Amino acid sequence: MNSRERVNEALNHKEPDKIPLDLGGNQSGIHIKAYKNLLDYLEIEDNEIQYYDFVQQLVDPCEQLLKRFQIDVRYIRPLGGMVKIDDVEPQYEGKYVGVYDQFGVFWGNDAEKDIEDILYYDPVIHPLADCKTVEDIENYDWPDGKDKTPFKGLREYAKNLYDNTDYALSTPPTGCIYEYTTFLFGFTKVLRYFRTKPELLVSAMNHLLDYWINYNESFLSEVGQYLDVVCINGDLAEQAGPIMNLKLYEEMIKPIERKLSEKVHKLADVKINYHCCGSIPQFIPHFSEISYDAVNPVQISAYDMAPCGLKERFGEQISFWGGLCNTQDTLPFGTPEQIRKEVKHNMWCFKENGGYIAANIHNITAEVPPENIVAMFGAANEFRNY
């Protein structure tokens, strides 16, 4: 069974020959500092290191590394990733240094830091923060989702991978609706507006929906026939549970996000891999109903996210993508043997009846020792057979 068959078999809730492995997505990636340390450790050269997500400082893993870890997935990336940033040369805005994205959000860090010491950039300037009315939202200069420049040359690239390799092909996130409102307004303001000005959030989410529908129509018309998986971002939860009351989610967010899921499924014969950090058991039945096929990153360190329990309760409803090793504790601070033991347990929990693609839980952060990364993927390969 080849990689493409393996991934699709798993996503169809059947047992392939081996558990598929992923590394290099926007939520299964690796920080540039960890990547460089890993290359040195493995004596691998990459003379063309490229960011694919500047704000998270994630880089595109070289083919030699992906083959070394027997990774089954490759990514078809539009120019700039989920949020096109035309110029990643950091600029200064008051006390911040960073970059603007096409929605007008400024992703920044402390301007007094040396650029080389900055590990990532946060949304620190929120362009809708001072909007008072729906009219203000309507009059905002929203970007054009019909712009096809990010997709130049992708059809040929995707076709070549499809025709000449047997890897499963995925996208970076091609949608982000609720989560992006927290970047546009500010996180705490969004939580207040759920109760005080919900009409502003709904208006913004509908504009985001329009943008991402137009974006996907252009993108998937170019490469949809070659894809196996499309990713969408959501982040509705935190460590202890949902960010908002479930009733608010069902009434305000779910109907809008459902429309994007339905559109993607109509545009291409693909599975949707939905990103939501934190404790998500209360959301999983809704994700399944919306027709999300998989959920990542499976943050096992969050409340009620024990691997065996997740699989037992929800294994027939959705596939799990991630979940290899506790990224907050074991991976950065544990020993290789502790990592091996944890990976073995987690894979055993998730593997029955398919429905599992193994990957690091969210991104491998800068401080993770290279020997621990090698231990994680070494154990994944050791225990992946059915």
BAGUKE-713031 format. One line per 5 residues: number of its first residue (from 1); for each residue z, x, y of N, C-alpha, C. Coordinates in steps of 0.05 Angstrom, whole numbers, plus 5000, padded with zeros to 4 digits. Example, Ala and Ser with C-alpha at 12.3 -4.5 7.8 and 13.67 -1.06 7.14 Angstrom:
BEGIN
1) 5156/5264/4886/5156/5246/4910/5156/5264/4934 ~ 5142/5257/4955/5143/5273/4979/5157/5258/5001
END
This chain:
BEGIN
1) 5000/5017/4976/5000/5000/5000/5000/5018/5025 ~ 4982/5012/5044/4981/5029/5068/5000/5017/5090 ~ 5001/5032/5112/5021/5024/5133/5016/4996/5144 ~ 4990/4990/5149/4984/4964/5161/4991/4941/5141 ~ 4984/4945/5116/4992/4925/5096/5022/4923/5094
6) 5036/4945/5095/5065/4946/5092/5079/4930/5114 ~ 5070/4935/5139/5083/4921/5161/5078/4891/5160 ~ 5053/4883/5154/5046/4855/5153/5059/4841/5130 ~ 5061/4855/5107/5075/4843/5084/5104/4837/5091 ~ 5117/4857/5104/5145/4853/5112/5148/4830/5132
11) 5130/4829/5152/5132/4807/5172/5126/4780/5161 ~ 5113/4779/5138/5108/4754/5123/5130/4748/5103 ~ 5152/4762/5106/5176/4758/5089/5170/4762/5059 ~ 5155/4782/5054/5150/4791/5027/5158/4820/5024 ~ 5165/4828/5000/5173/4856/4996/5149/4874/4993
16) 5145/4893/5011/5124/4913/5008/5134/4935/4989 ~ 5118/4956/4987/5126/4978/4970/5150/4993/4982 ~ 5150/4995/5008/5171/5009/5023/5178/4994/5048 ~ 5202/4997/5058/5209/4987/5085/5192/5001/5106 ~ 5178/4987/5123/5162/5000/5144/5181/5014/5164
21) 5171/5035/5176/5186/5050/5196/5171/5050/5223 ~ 5187/5049/5245/5176/5049/5272/5191/5070/5289 ~ 5176/5083/5306/5187/5100/5327/5166/5101/5349 ~ 5174/5098/5374/5155/5102/5396/5149/5077/5412 ~ 5162/5055/5407/5158/5031/5423/5175/5032/5448
26) 5172/5012/5466/5189/5012/5490/5218/5007/5485 ~ 5225/4996/5461/5253/4993/5453/5258/5006/5426 ~ 5240/5024/5418/5245/5041/5395/5235/5069/5401 ~ 5239/5077/5426/5228/5102/5436/5248/5125/5436 ~ 5240/5146/5450/5257/5169/5452/5255/5181/5480
31) 5279/5188/5491/5281/5199/5517/5268/5227/5518 ~ 5256/5234/5540/5242/5260/5542/5260/5284/5536 ~ 5285/5283/5543/5303/5305/5537/5309/5307/5507 ~ 5314/5285/5495/5319/5285/5466/5293/5293/5451 ~ 5271/5284/5462/5245/5291/5449/5240/5321/5450
36) 5243/5333/5473/5239/5362/5475/5258/5378/5457 ~ 5283/5369/5456/5302/5383/5438/5294/5380/5409 ~ 5284/5356/5402/5275/5351/5375/5251/5368/5367 ~ 5232/5370/5385/5209/5387/5380/5217/5416/5376 ~ 5235/5426/5392/5244/5453/5389/5258/5457/5362
41) 5274/5437/5354/5289/5439/5329/5270/5439/5305 ~ 5248/5423/5306/5229/5421/5284/5206/5441/5286 ~ 5206/5456/5308/5185/5476/5313/5157/5462/5314 ~ 5156/5440/5329/5132/5425/5333/5123/5429/5362 ~ 5098/5433/5367/5088/5437/5394/5074/5411/5404
46) 5081/5403/5428/5067/5381/5442/5061/5391/5470 ~ 5037/5399/5474/5029/5411/5500/5020/5390/5520 ~ 5020/5364/5512/5011/5343/5530/5031/5320/5530 ~ 5057/5327/5536/5077/5306/5536/5072/5287/5559 ~ 5071/5261/5552/5065/5240/5572/5086/5218/5571
51) 5094/5210/5595/5111/5186/5597/5095/5161/5590 ~ 5107/5143/5576/5095/5116/5574/5113/5096/5587 ~ 5138/5103/5594/5156/5086/5609/5172/5105/5626 ~ 5163/5107/5652/5176/5126/5669/5205/5119/5676 ~ 5210/5093/5680/5237/5085/5689/5258/5090/5667
56) 5250/5088/5642/5268/5094/5620/5265/5123/5611 ~ 5247/5138/5623/5241/5165/5616/5234/5169/5587 ~ 5217/5151/5577/5208/5152/5549/5181/5164/5548 ~ 5176/5180/5527/5151/5194/5524/5137/5185/5498 ~ 5111/5190/5497/5095/5183/5474/5098/5204/5453
61) 5110/5198/5430/5114/5218/5409/5087/5228/5399 ~ 5085/5254/5394/5060/5265/5384/5055/5257/5355 ~ 5030/5259/5347/5022/5250/5321/5036/5267/5299 ~ 5040/5292/5304/5053/5309/5284/5081/5299/5278 ~ 5096/5291/5299/5123/5282/5295/5123/5255/5280
66) 5105/5237/5288/5103/5211/5275/5097/5213/5245 ~ 5079/5232/5239/5073/5237/5210/5096/5250/5196 ~ 5110/5267/5210/5133/5281/5198/5154/5260/5189 ~ 5158/5238/5205/5177/5218/5198/5165/5194/5183 ~ 5139/5196/5177/5124/5175/5162/5126/5148/5176
71) 5120/5148/5202/5121/5124/5218/5096/5107/5213 ~ 5100/5080/5210/5078/5062/5202/5064/5048/5225 ~ 5075/5051/5249/5065/5036/5272/5054/5055/5294 ~ 5032/5047/5306/5021/5061/5329/5018/5040/5352 ~ 5019/5050/5377/5019/5032/5400/4994/5033/5417
76) 4984/5010/5424/4961/5007/5442/4972/5002/5470 ~ 4972/5022/5488/4986/5020/5513/4967/5017/5537 ~ 4969/4994/5552/4955/4993/5577/4965/5014/5596 ~ 4949/5020/5617/4957/5039/5637/4983/5032/5650 ~ 5003/5049/5647/5029/5045/5660/5049/5029/5644
81) 5041/5018/5621/5060/5003/5605/5064/4975/5615 ~ 5088/4963/5608/5093/4935/5615/5091/4930/5645 ~ 5101/4948/5661/5100/4946/5690/5084/4969/5700 ~ 5060/4964/5711/5043/4985/5720/5055/4999/5745 ~ 5059/5024/5743/5068/5040/5766/5045/5059/5772
86) 5032/5056/5794/5009/5072/5801/5015/5101/5805 ~ 5039/5106/5816/5046/5134/5823/5074/5139/5815 ~ 5078/5155/5795/5105/5160/5784/5118/5184/5798 ~ 5107/5193/5820/5120/5213/5836/5143/5200/5851 ~ 5168/5206/5845/5190/5192/5858/5190/5194/5888
91) 5197/5172/5902/5199/5172/5930/5228/5164/5938 ~ 5234/5168/5963/5262/5163/5973/5263/5138/5989 ~ 5283/5121/5983/5289/5097/5998/5319/5097/6004 ~ 5326/5106/6028/5355/5106/6034/5370/5124/6015 ~ 5390/5112/6002/5407/5128/5984/5396/5131/5956
96) 5371/5120/5952/5359/5120/5926/5334/5138/5925 ~ 5328/5148/5901/5303/5161/5895/5292/5146/5871 ~ 5266/5140/5871/5254/5126/5849/5226/5117/5855 ~ 5218/5094/5843/5190/5085/5845/5190/5054/5848 ~ 5170/5044/5862/5165/5015/5863/5147/5007/5840
101) 5152/4984/5829/5133/4973/5810/5115/4953/5824 ~ 5096/4941/5809/5077/4924/5822/5089/4897/5831 ~ 5113/4890/5822/5126/4866/5831/5143/4870/5856 ~ 5145/4896/5865/5160/4902/5889/5189/4910/5883 ~ 5196/4912/5857/5223/4921/5850/5223/4952/5853
106) 5245/4962/5865/5248/4991/5867/5268/5000/5845 ~ 5258/5017/5828/5274/5029/5806/5284/5056/5816 ~ 5310/5058/5819/5321/5082/5832/5346/5093/5819 ~ 5353/5116/5830/5378/5130/5822/5388/5143/5847 ~ 5411/5157/5845/5424/5170/5868/5406/5191/5880
111) 5399/5188/5905/5381/5207/5919/5392/5235/5921 ~ 5418/5238/5918/5430/5264/5920/5428/5280/5894 ~ 5420/5267/5873/5417/5281/5847/5391/5298/5847 ~ 5392/5319/5832/5367/5334/5826/5350/5316/5807 ~ 5324/5315/5813/5306/5298/5797/5308/5304/5767
116) 5311/5330/5761/5313/5338/5733/5338/5328/5719 ~ 5358/5320/5735/5383/5311/5723/5384/5281/5720 ~ 5364/5267/5730/5364/5237/5728/5354/5229/5700 ~ 5370/5213/5686/5364/5205/5659/5348/5180/5658 ~ 5350/5163/5678/5335/5137/5678/5337/5125/5706
121) 5321/5105/5711/5321/5091/5737/5328/5062/5733 ~ 5345/5051/5750/5353/5023/5749/5340/5007/5771 ~ 5337/4980/5768/5327/4964/5790/5349/4962/5811 ~ 5344/4974/5834/5364/4975/5855/5356/4961/5881 ~ 5330/4956/5885/5321/4940/5908/5307/4916/5897
126) 5317/4892/5903/5308/4867/5891/5293/4851/5912 ~ 5266/4849/5910/5250/4837/5932/5255/4807/5937 ~ 5266/4792/5918/5272/4764/5922/5301/4758/5929 ~ 5316/4779/5933/5345/4776/5937/5352/4758/5961 ~ 5335/4758/5981/5341/4743/6006/5326/4717/6007
131) 5312/4710/5986/5297/4684/5987/5317/4661/5986 ~ 5312/4641/6003/5330/4618/6005/5318/4592/5995 ~ 5291/4591/5994/5278/4566/5986/5256/4571/5966 ~ 5247/4549/5953/5224/4551/5935/5199/4560/5950 ~ 5197/4552/5975/5175/4560/5991/5174/4591/5994
136) 5198/4603/5997/5199/4632/5999/5188/4645/5974 ~ 5194/4633/5951/5184/4644/5925/5154/4640/5923 ~ 5145/4616/5931/5117/4611/5930/5100/4629/5948 ~ 5112/4637/5971/5097/4653/5990/5099/4683/5984 ~ 5114/4690/5963/5117/4719/5957/5090/4730/5947
141) 5085/4755/5952/5060/4768/5945/5061/4776/5915 ~ 5055/4756/5898/5056/4761/5869/5032/4778/5861 ~ 5035/4796/5842/5013/4812/5833/4993/4796/5817 ~ 4969/4806/5814/4947/4792/5800/4947/4799/5771 ~ 4953/4780/5754/4953/4784/5725/4925/4786/5714
146) 4904/4779/5730/4877/4781/5721/4864/4808/5725 ~ 4879/4826/5737/4869/4853/5742/4865/4867/5715 ~ 4840/4875/5710/4834/4887/5684/4835/4918/5684 ~ 4841/4930/5707/4841/4959/5707/4860/4973/5688 ~ 4884/4960/5682/4901/4974/5663/4890/4976/5634
151) 4868/4961/5629/4858/4960/5601/4832/4976/5598 ~ 4825/4991/5618/4800/5007/5616/4801/5026/5593 ~ 4781/5025/5575/4779/5043/5553/4796/5035/5529 ~ 4813/5014/5531/4831/5008/5509/4816/4996/5485 ~ 4794/4981/5489/4780/4969/5467/4770/4991/5448
156) 4758/5012/5459/4748/5034/5442/4771/5048/5428 ~ 4792/5053/5442/4815/5066/5430/4827/5050/5407 ~ 4831/5024/5412/4843/5007/5391/4824/5005/5367 ~ 4798/5002/5372/4779/4999/5351/4779/5025/5333 ~ 4780/5048/5346/4781/5073/5332/4805/5074/5313
161) 4828/5067/5324/4853/5067/5307/4850/5047/5284 ~ 4840/5024/5291/4837/5003/5270/4818/5011/5248 ~ 4795/5023/5256/4774/5030/5237/4780/5055/5221 ~ 4794/5074/5234/4796/5101/5222/4824/5109/5214 ~ 4843/5091/5218/4870/5096/5207/4879/5071/5193
166) 4902/5072/5179/4913/5048/5166/4940/5041/5178 ~ 4945/5049/5203/4971/5043/5215/4970/5014/5226 ~ 4994/5001/5226/4997/4976/5240/4996/4982/5270 ~ 4983/4964/5285/4979/4968/5314/4995/4948/5329 ~ 5011/4958/5348/5029/4941/5364/5023/4946/5394
171) 5033/4928/5411/5032/4932/5440/5060/4939/5450 ~ 5062/4951/5473/5087/4951/5488/5091/4922/5498 ~ 5113/4916/5512/5117/4889/5522/5094/4878/5539 ~ 5084/4855/5532/5063/4842/5548/5074/4816/5560 ~ 5100/4815/5564/5112/4792/5577/5141/4798/5581
176) 5152/4787/5604/5180/4789/5610/5186/4768/5631 ~ 5199/4747/5624/5203/4725/5642/5232/4723/5652 ~ 5250/4713/5636/5278/4711/5647/5288/4738/5656 ~ 5286/4758/5638/5297/4784/5645/5287/4795/5671 ~ 5261/4789/5677/5250/4800/5701/5261/4787/5726
181) 5271/4762/5724/5284/4750/5747/5308/4766/5756 ~ 5322/4779/5736/5345/4794/5744/5338/4819/5759 ~ 5313/4829/5755/5303/4852/5771/5295/4842/5799 ~ 5283/4818/5800/5272/4808/5826/5294/4799/5845 ~ 5315/4785/5834/5336/4775/5850/5362/4792/5850
186) 5366/4807/5829/5391/4820/5824/5407/4805/5802 ~ 5420/4820/5784/5432/4808/5761/5453/4787/5767 ~ 5472/4794/5784/5494/4775/5790/5484/4751/5806 ~ 5464/4755/5823/5454/4733/5839/5440/4713/5820 ~ 5426/4722/5800/5413/4704/5781/5435/4687/5767
191) 5457/4699/5759/5478/4683/5746/5489/4662/5765 ~ 5492/4668/5790/5502/4648/5810/5481/4626/5813 ~ 5456/4634/5815/5434/4615/5820/5430/4595/5797 ~ 5439/4602/5773/5438/4582/5751/5452/4556/5759 ~ 5474/4559/5775/5489/4536/5783/5483/4526/5811
196) 5476/4545/5829/5474/4538/5857/5445/4534/5866 ~ 5426/4549/5856/5398/4547/5864/5379/4550/5840 ~ 5383/4533/5820/5366/4537/5796/5336/4534/5802 ~ 5329/4519/5823/5301/4515/5829/5287/4541/5837 ~ 5302/4560/5848/5291/4586/5855/5284/4602/5830
201) 5302/4601/5810/5296/4615/5785/5273/4603/5770 ~ 5272/4576/5769/5250/4563/5755/5223/4570/5769 ~ 5223/4569/5795/5198/4576/5809/5189/4604/5803 ~ 5208/4623/5804/5201/4651/5798/5192/4654/5769 ~ 5206/4641/5750/5198/4643/5722/5170/4632/5717
206) 5163/4611/5731/5137/4599/5728/5115/4618/5740 ~ 5121/4632/5761/5102/4651/5772/5099/4675/5752 ~ 5121/4683/5740/5120/4704/5720/5104/4695/5696 ~ 5108/4670/5688/5093/4659/5666/5063/4660/5672 ~ 5056/4651/5696/5027/4652/5703/5016/4680/5702
211) 5032/4699/5712/5023/4727/5712/5018/4737/5683 ~ 5038/4732/5666/5036/4743/5639/5015/4728/5622 ~ 5010/4703/5627/4988/4689/5613/4962/4701/5621 ~ 4958/4706/5647/4933/4718/5656/4930/4747/5645 ~ 4952/4761/5645/4952/4788/5634/4944/4789/5605
216) 4956/4771/5589/4950/4770/5561/4922/4761/5555 ~ 4912/4743/5571/4884/4734/5568/4865/4758/5571 ~ 4870/4774/5591/4853/4798/5595/4858/4819/5573 ~ 4882/4825/5568/4890/4846/5549/4880/4839/5521 ~ 4887/4815/5512/4880/4808/5484/4851/4803/5480
221) 4836/4796/5501/4808/4794/5499/4795/4821/5493 ~ 4808/4842/5502/4799/4869/5497/4807/4879/5469 ~ 4832/4875/5461/4842/4889/5437/4855/4871/5417 ~ 4856/4845/5422/4871/4826/5405/4862/4827/5376 ~ 4836/4831/5371/4825/4830/5344/4835/4854/5327
226) 4845/4874/5340/4854/4898/5326/4884/4900/5322 ~ 4899/4881/5335/4928/4883/5335/4941/4869/5312 ~ 4965/4878/5305/4982/4865/5286/5006/4852/5299 ~ 5016/4865/5321/5041/4857/5334/5038/4858/5364 ~ 5049/4837/5377/5051/4837/5407/5081/4836/5413
231) 5090/4852/5432/5118/4852/5440/5122/4837/5466 ~ 5145/4823/5468/5154/4809/5492/5183/4815/5497 ~ 5191/4818/5522/5218/4824/5529/5233/4799/5538 ~ 5260/4799/5533/5276/4776/5540/5304/4781/5550 ~ 5319/4798/5537/5347/4805/5544/5363/4782/5555
236) 5372/4765/5537/5388/4741/5544/5418/4744/5537 ~ 5425/4767/5525/5452/4770/5515/5464/4797/5523 ~ 5490/4798/5520/5504/4824/5525/5522/4829/5500 ~ 5539/4848/5502/5554/4858/5479/5570/4836/5465 ~ 5581/4817/5480/5599/4797/5469/5585/4770/5463
241) 5560/4766/5472/5547/4741/5467/5527/4734/5489 ~ 5518/4709/5491/5497/4702/5510/5507/4707/5539 ~ 5488/4714/5556/5494/4718/5584/5499/4692/5598 ~ 5485/4671/5590/5487/4645/5603/5495/4624/5582 ~ 5504/4601/5592/5510/4578/5575/5485/4571/5559
246) 5487/4565/5533/5464/4558/5517/5449/4534/5527 ~ 5463/4515/5540/5450/4492/5551/5431/4500/5573 ~ 5439/4519/5590/5422/4528/5611/5397/4542/5600 ~ 5401/4558/5579/5379/4570/5566/5359/4549/5555 ~ 5369/4529/5541/5352/4509/5529/5337/4493/5550
251) 5350/4488/5573/5337/4471/5593/5319/4486/5612 ~ 5326/4511/5619/5311/4525/5640/5293/4547/5630 ~ 5302/4562/5610/5288/4586/5602/5270/4582/5578 ~ 5281/4569/5558/5266/4565/5533/5239/4552/5536 ~ 5237/4530/5551/5211/4517/5554/5190/4535/5567
256) 5198/4552/5585/5179/4570/5598/5170/4592/5580 ~ 5190/4604/5566/5184/4626/5548/5168/4616/5524 ~ 5173/4591/5516/5157/4579/5494/5127/4579/5501 ~ 5120/4573/5526/5092/4571/5534/5078/4598/5531 ~ 5092/4620/5537/5080/4646/5534/5076/4653/5504
261) 5096/4646/5487/5093/4651/5459/5070/4635/5447 ~ 5067/4610/5455/5045/4593/5445/5019/4605/5454 ~ 5017/4614/5478/4992/4625/5489/4984/4650/5473 ~ 5003/4668/5469/4997/4693/5454/4987/4687/5426 ~ 5000/4668/5413/4992/4661/5386/4964/4648/5385
266) 4957/4634/5407/4930/4623/5408/4909/4644/5414 ~ 4916/4664/5429/4897/4684/5437/4890/4704/5415 ~ 4909/4709/5397/4904/4729/5376/4921/4723/5352 ~ 4911/4732/5329/4925/4728/5303/4944/4751/5300 ~ 4967/4748/5313/4987/4770/5314/5015/4758/5310
271) 5034/4776/5303/5062/4769/5303/5074/4777/5330 ~ 5094/4762/5339/5108/4768/5363/5135/4781/5357 ~ 5140/4804/5368/5165/4819/5365/5180/4817/5392 ~ 5202/4801/5392/5216/4795/5417/5240/4813/5420 ~ 5243/4824/5444/5265/4842/5450/5288/4827/5463
276) 5311/4829/5451/5336/4818/5463/5359/4835/5453 ~ 5371/4850/5471/5395/4866/5465/5419/4847/5461 ~ 5441/4860/5452/5467/4846/5451/5471/4829/5427 ~ 5490/4811/5429/5498/4792/5408/5480/4767/5409 ~ 5463/4764/5390/5442/4743/5392/5443/4722/5370
281) 5463/4720/5353/5462/4699/5332/5458/4671/5342 ~ 5469/4664/5366/5465/4637/5376/5437/4632/5385 ~ 5422/4653/5391/5394/4650/5400/5374/4649/5377 ~ 5380/4661/5354/5360/4665/5334/5347/4639/5325 ~ 5361/4617/5321/5347/4592/5314/5327/4584/5335
286) 5333/4589/5361/5315/4582/5382/5290/4601/5382 ~ 5295/4626/5377/5273/4645/5375/5254/4637/5353 ~ 5264/4629/5331/5247/4620/5308/5231/4596/5316 ~ 5244/4577/5330/5231/4552/5338/5208/4558/5358 ~ 5212/4578/5375/5192/4585/5395/5169/4600/5382
291) 5172/4607/5357/5152/4622/5341/5152/4652/5347 ~ 5175/4663/5354/5178/4692/5353/5180/4699/5323 ~ 5166/4720/5315/5166/4727/5287/5187/4748/5280 ~ 5193/4765/5299/5213/4786/5295/5230/4789/5320 ~ 5253/4801/5317/5270/4807/5340/5279/4836/5338
296) 5280/4849/5361/5290/4876/5362/5310/4878/5386 ~ 5327/4897/5388/5329/4921/5370/5350/4918/5348 ~ 5362/4894/5345/5383/4889/5325/5407/4907/5331 ~ 5421/4900/5352/5444/4917/5362/5469/4912/5345 ~ 5471/4926/5323/5492/4921/5303/5520/4927/5314
301) 5523/4940/5337/5549/4946/5348/5559/4923/5365 ~ 5543/4903/5370/5551/4880/5386/5566/4859/5369 ~ 5578/4840/5382/5594/4820/5368/5578/4804/5348 ~ 5588/4800/5324/5576/4783/5304/5548/4792/5296 ~ 5543/4818/5296/5517/4829/5290/5518/4847/5265
306) 5537/4843/5247/5538/4858/5222/5512/4854/5206 ~ 5499/4875/5197/5473/4873/5184/5472/4853/5161 ~ 5491/4855/5142/5489/4837/5119/5492/4808/5127 ~ 5510/4802/5146/5514/4775/5155/5489/4764/5169 ~ 5476/4781/5186/5451/4772/5199/5430/4765/5179
311) 5427/4782/5159/5406/4777/5139/5412/4752/5123 ~ 5437/4748/5115/5444/4725/5099/5440/4699/5115 ~ 5447/4699/5140/5445/4674/5156/5417/4668/5166 ~ 5402/4690/5174/5377/4685/5188/5352/4698/5176 ~ 5356/4710/5152/5334/4725/5141/5309/4709/5135
316) 5312/4683/5131/5289/4666/5125/5276/4656/5151 ~ 5290/4659/5174/5279/4648/5199/5264/4669/5215 ~ 5272/4694/5213/5261/4714/5231/5262/4741/5217 ~ 5245/4759/5225/5246/4787/5215/5262/4803/5235 ~ 5275/4824/5224/5291/4842/5240/5276/4869/5243
321) 5276/4879/5269/5261/4903/5275/5280/4922/5290 ~ 5289/4942/5276/5309/4960/5287/5332/4965/5268 ~ 5356/4964/5278/5380/4962/5261/5386/4986/5244 ~ 5374/5010/5248/5379/5032/5230/5406/5044/5232 ~ 5415/5050/5256/5439/5066/5260/5451/5060/5287
326) 5478/5057/5288/5492/5050/5313/5485/5070/5335 ~ 5469/5062/5355/5460/5080/5376/5482/5086/5396 ~ 5503/5069/5397/5524/5073/5416/5546/5092/5406 ~ 5546/5097/5380/5568/5113/5369/5558/5133/5348 ~ 5549/5123/5325/5543/5141/5303/5520/5160/5309
331) 5498/5150/5320/5475/5167/5324/5480/5190/5344 ~ 5492/5185/5367/5497/5207/5385/5521/5224/5378 ~ 5542/5213/5365/5567/5227/5362/5575/5232/5333 ~ 5561/5219/5313/5569/5223/5285/5557/5248/5273 ~ 5563/5252/5248/5552/5275/5233/5528/5265/5218
336) 5510/5283/5209/5487/5275/5193/5495/5260/5168 ~ 5517/5266/5156/5525/5252/5132/5535/5224/5138 ~ 5549/5220/5161/5557/5193/5170/5532/5177/5176 ~ 5512/5189/5188/5487/5175/5194/5473/5167/5168 ~ 5471/5185/5149/5458/5178/5124/5472/5155/5110
341) 5498/5155/5110/5513/5133/5097/5508/5106/5111 ~ 5508/5107/5138/5504/5082/5153/5475/5071/5149 ~ 5456/5089/5150/5428/5081/5146/5424/5068/5119 ~ 5436/5081/5099/5434/5070/5071/5445/5042/5070 ~ 5468/5037/5082/5480/5011/5081/5463/4990/5096
346) 5455/4997/5120/5440/4978/5137/5413/4971/5124 ~ 5399/4990/5113/5374/4984/5099/5378/4967/5075 ~ 5399/4971/5061/5406/4955/5037/5411/4926/5046 ~ 5424/4922/5069/5430/4895/5078/5404/4880/5086 ~ 5386/4894/5100/5363/4881/5112/5339/4878/5094
351) 5337/4894/5072/5311/4897/5059/5303/4874/5040 ~ 5322/4859/5030/5316/4839/5009/5296/4818/5020 ~ 5275/4813/5004/5255/4793/5010/5239/4800/5035 ~ 5236/4825/5041/5221/4834/5064/5234/4826/5090 ~ 5218/4821/5111/5229/4813/5137/5244/4835/5151
356) 5237/4860/5146/5251/4882/5159/5232/4905/5165 ~ 5232/4914/5190/5219/4939/5199/5241/4956/5210 ~ 5246/4979/5198/5268/4997/5206/5260/5014/5230 ~ 5279/5016/5249/5275/5033/5272/5301/5039/5285 ~ 5302/5059/5302/5326/5064/5317/5333/5040/5334
361) 5358/5035/5339/5367/5012/5354/5363/5018/5384 ~ 5344/5005/5396/5335/5012/5423/5327/5041/5424 ~ 5328/5054/5447/5316/5080/5450/5336/5103/5444 ~ 5326/5124/5433/5342/5148/5428/5348/5161/5454 ~ 5373/5163/5462/5381/5172/5488/5382/5202/5490
366) 5384/5212/5515/5381/5240/5520/5400/5258/5505 ~ 5424/5248/5500/5445/5266/5489/5445/5268/5459 ~ 5428/5252/5445/5428/5252/5416/5419/5279/5405 ~ 5435/5292/5388/5427/5318/5377/5403/5315/5358 ~ 5385/5334/5358/5361/5332/5342/5367/5330/5312
371) 5389/5344/5303/5395/5342/5275/5403/5314/5267 ~ 5414/5298/5285/5421/5270/5279/5396/5253/5278 ~ 5376/5258/5294/5351/5243/5293/5338/5249/5266 ~ 5337/5274/5259/5325/5282/5233/5340/5269/5210 ~ 5367/5268/5212/5383/5255/5191/5377/5225/5189
376) 5373/5212/5212/5368/5183/5211/5341/5177/5197 ~ 5320/5191/5205/5294/5185/5193/5292/5197/5165 ~ 5307/5219/5160/5307/5229/5133/5320/5209/5114 ~ 5342/5196/5122/5355/5176/5106/5337/5151/5104 ~ 5324/5144/5125/5306/5121/5124/5284/5125/5103
381) 5273/5149/5102/5253/5154/5082/5265/5156/5054 ~ 5289/5165/5052/5302/5168/5026/5308/5141/5013 ~ 5315/5121/5030/5324/5095/5019/5305/5072/5024 ~ 5280/5078/5032/5262/5056/5040/5248/5043/5017 ~ 5248/5055/4994/5232/5043/4971/5245/5017/4961
386) 5228/4999/4953/5237/4974/4940/5239/4979/4910
END
